[in-house]
């Protein structure tokens, strides 16, 4: 009886290549996932500040506000021609010392009102012209852009309404700013979003009610001005939510949240799953090829 020998199967050179190719593919997917994954907050510290300008007095007509670096006076970081009650968009500025001045619009004349400001990184500022006086004519407000609860709005009042030296402001039943002097900004307070009635008047006198509309998950400043027709309230959005930029080119961040790289968490998760699958396939092929 003749013994039978099993024929050894012919070698298949593509199996090692497939295993190696799958391993390379897995590494490529893994690298792509790492590149597209969002950076942690501590990896992107806020290295710049945000600043905007405001014209908060009718005493200065036909003017512009200009900001320049103390280190390089010829370098104007920002110029804004604003009407009474208007605020410029936020702009990002590098930390350092700056001179903010008020001059006739379109001119190169020395400022009629000016002050210096030490800008710190990660901080938002509003610099407002509040009078034509050479001393004390500019006020600096530090803007708190921290996010409110999703069903609330954080609001403050900026009193730019002459001639009363101070005013009371109330949004019943949530918030009040009492004895707020002209040219000052009150603290941010949480209110219910929607159509509100802002009661305004000098202390001890019957108030005037002004309609104000604010959205949920918003940070806003209500600028109150006055003219021959009476008091007016204008809502300016400081920040519109955790992932919404304020008006202008600068991300508010609502406290400095790190920006995400393209792709986002969902894209990165998909890439990681692909990488894991490719890695498992490469192992199976490598075993099968032995």
Secondary structure, 3 states (H helix, E strand, C coil): CCCCCCCCCCCCCHHHHHHHHHHHHHHHHHHHHHHHCCCCHHHCCCCEEEEEEEECCCCCCCEEEEEEECCCCCCEEEEEECCCCCECCEEEEECEEEEEEEEECCCCCCCCEEEEEEECCCCEEEEEECCCCCCCCEEEEEECCCCCCCCEEEEEEEEECCCCCEEEEEECCCEEEEEEECCCECCCEEEECEEEEEEEECCCCCCEEEEEEECCCEEEEEEEEEECCEEEEEEEEEECCCCCCCCECCCCCCCCCCCCCCCHHHHHHHHHHHHHHHHHHHHHHHHHCC
